[in-house]
Amino acid sequence: MAKNGFYSPSQGALTAKKMVAEVAAFVEADPNRFYRLVIGTDSQARQINGHAKVDFVTAIIIHRTGHGARYFWKKETETMKPILRDKIYRETTRSLEVAHELVPDLREAVRPAKYDLEIHIDVGALGPTREMIKEVVGMVTGNGYTACTKPQAWGASSVADKYT
């Protein structure tokens, strides 16, 4: 897979341009429906030869409300200490970076816009990340996107998590 490429379970490795075309084709196949475009990132720490590595997986999901979905993902690895606060900030930042990279092309490819765009953040009110909710939601909304947290953040906590 190319450094900036994506992976589709049904199509294999894709460039960002091809992934946008696949999203547009999915929407065009049933243009009278409404869609949710979801971007979410999850991470998993591991040790390799005594060095901490963190795998970040960002998922892009186009959900035809009530009628299926397609998803794409990309994985990046970073050497860093797996401190929870740092991981959550980097997950959120990676989702925002992907949104900034893809949204202009998606808006051009899917006209008129027939989707809501959501950034799913892997934080929730019941876990150790509860103290960070306001901060990371503020990062997302400050960039003009809708933020979803657990349990509604399935893009990060289920789809991206599947590949970390």
C-alpha positions as CSV (number, residue, x, y, z in Angstrom):
1,M,0.0,0.0,0.0
2,A,1.3,3.5,-0.9
3,K,2.2,5.8,2.0
4,N,-0.8,8.0,1.5
5,G,-2.9,5.1,0.1
6,F,-6.0,3.4,1.5
7,Y,-7.1,-0.2,1.7
8,S,-10.5,-1.6,0.8
9,P,-11.5,-5.1,2.0
10,S,-13.1,-5.7,-1.4
11,Q,-10.8,-3.7,-3.7
12,G,-7.4,-3.9,-2.1
13,A,-4.9,-1.0,-2.2
14,L,-6.3,2.3,-3.5
15,T,-5.0,5.7,-4.0
16,A,-6.9,8.6,-2.3
17,K,-8.2,9.6,-5.7
18,K,-9.5,6.1,-6.4
19,M,-11.0,5.8,-2.9
20,V,-12.9,9.1,-3.5
21,A,-14.2,7.7,-6.8
22,E,-15.4,4.6,-5.0
23,V,-17.3,6.7,-2.4
24,A,-18.9,8.7,-5.2
25,A,-19.9,5.5,-7.1
26,F,-21.5,4.1,-4.0
27,V,-23.5,7.3,-3.5
28,E,-24.4,7.4,-7.2
29,A,-25.7,3.8,-7.1
30,D,-28.6,4.9,-4.9
31,P,-28.7,8.7,-5.2
32,N,-32.1,9.2,-3.5
33,R,-30.8,8.0,-0.1
34,F,-29.0,10.0,2.5
35,Y,-25.5,9.1,3.6
36,R,-23.2,9.5,6.6
37,L,-19.5,10.0,5.8
38,V,-17.5,9.0,8.9
39,I,-13.8,9.4,9.6
40,G,-12.3,7.8,12.8
41,T,-8.9,6.7,14.0
42,D,-7.9,4.1,16.6
43,S,-4.4,3.2,17.8
44,Q,-2.7,0.2,19.4
45,A,0.7,0.3,21.1
46,R,3.2,-2.6,20.8
47,Q,6.9,-3.3,21.7
48,I,9.4,-4.1,18.9
49,N,13.0,-4.8,20.0
50,G,12.5,-2.8,23.1
51,H,11.0,0.2,21.3
52,A,7.4,1.4,21.7
53,K,5.6,1.6,18.4
54,V,2.0,2.8,18.0
55,D,-0.1,1.7,15.0
56,F,-2.7,4.3,14.0
57,V,-5.5,3.2,11.7
58,T,-7.8,5.7,10.2
59,A,-11.1,4.5,8.7
60,I,-13.3,6.3,6.2
61,I,-16.8,4.9,6.0
62,I,-19.6,5.9,3.7
63,H,-22.9,4.7,5.3
64,R,-26.0,4.5,3.3
65,T,-28.4,5.1,6.2
66,G,-30.3,1.9,6.8
67,H,-28.9,0.2,3.7
68,G,-25.2,-0.8,4.1
69,A,-21.9,0.8,3.9
70,R,-18.4,0.7,2.4
71,Y,-15.2,1.4,4.3
72,F,-11.6,2.1,3.6
73,W,-8.6,2.4,5.9
74,K,-5.0,3.3,6.2
75,K,-2.4,2.4,8.7
76,E,0.6,4.4,9.9
77,T,3.1,3.5,12.6
78,E,4.9,5.9,14.8
79,T,7.6,5.4,17.4
80,M,6.4,7.0,20.6
81,K,5.7,6.3,24.2
82,P,2.1,5.0,24.5
83,I,0.8,7.7,26.8
84,L,-3.0,7.7,26.6
85,R,-3.5,11.4,26.3
86,D,-0.9,11.7,23.5
87,K,-2.5,8.8,21.7
88,I,-6.0,10.3,21.8
89,Y,-4.7,13.7,20.6
90,R,-2.8,12.0,17.7
91,E,-5.9,9.9,16.8
92,T,-8.0,13.0,16.6
93,T,-5.4,14.9,14.7
94,R,-5.0,12.1,12.2
95,S,-8.8,12.0,11.6
96,L,-8.8,15.8,11.1
97,E,-5.8,15.6,8.7
98,V,-7.6,12.9,6.6
99,A,-10.8,15.1,6.6
100,H,-8.8,18.2,5.4
101,E,-7.2,16.1,2.7
102,L,-10.3,14.3,1.4
103,V,-13.3,16.6,2.0
104,P,-12.5,19.0,-0.9
105,D,-12.3,16.1,-3.3
106,L,-15.4,14.4,-1.9
107,R,-17.4,17.6,-2.1
108,E,-16.4,17.9,-5.8
109,A,-17.1,14.2,-6.5
110,V,-20.5,13.9,-4.6
111,R,-22.7,16.8,-5.8
112,P,-24.9,17.9,-4.4
113,A,-23.6,16.8,-1.0
114,K,-25.9,14.1,0.2
115,Y,-24.1,13.2,3.4
116,D,-23.4,14.3,6.9
117,L,-19.7,14.3,7.8
118,E,-18.8,13.0,11.2
119,I,-15.5,12.6,13.0
120,H,-15.6,9.7,15.4
121,I,-13.4,10.1,18.4
122,D,-12.4,7.1,20.6
123,V,-13.3,8.7,23.9
124,G,-16.2,8.1,26.2
125,A,-17.9,9.2,29.4
126,L,-17.2,5.9,31.2
127,G,-13.6,5.2,30.6
128,P,-10.2,6.7,31.4
129,T,-10.6,9.2,28.5
130,R,-13.7,10.9,30.0
131,E,-11.6,13.9,31.1
132,M,-10.5,14.5,27.5
133,I,-13.9,14.7,25.9
134,K,-14.4,18.5,25.9
135,E,-10.8,19.0,24.6
136,V,-11.0,16.7,21.6
137,V,-14.6,17.5,20.8
138,G,-13.5,21.1,20.8
139,M,-10.6,20.3,18.3
140,V,-13.1,18.7,15.9
141,T,-15.9,21.3,16.2
142,G,-13.3,24.1,16.0
143,N,-12.3,22.7,12.6
144,G,-15.9,22.8,11.4
145,Y,-16.9,19.1,11.8
146,T,-19.4,17.2,13.8
147,A,-17.8,15.1,16.6
148,C,-19.2,11.8,17.9
149,T,-17.9,10.1,21.0
150,K,-18.5,6.6,22.4
151,P,-20.8,4.8,22.2
152,Q,-21.8,6.5,18.9
153,A,-18.1,6.6,17.7
154,W,-18.2,3.2,16.0
155,G,-16.0,4.5,13.1
156,A,-13.1,4.6,15.5
157,S,-14.0,2.1,18.2
158,S,-15.2,-0.7,15.8
159,V,-14.1,-0.2,12.2
160,A,-10.6,1.3,12.7
161,D,-10.1,-0.9,15.8
162,K,-10.5,-4.0,13.6
163,Y,-7.2,-3.2,11.9
164,T,-5.0,-1.9,14.7
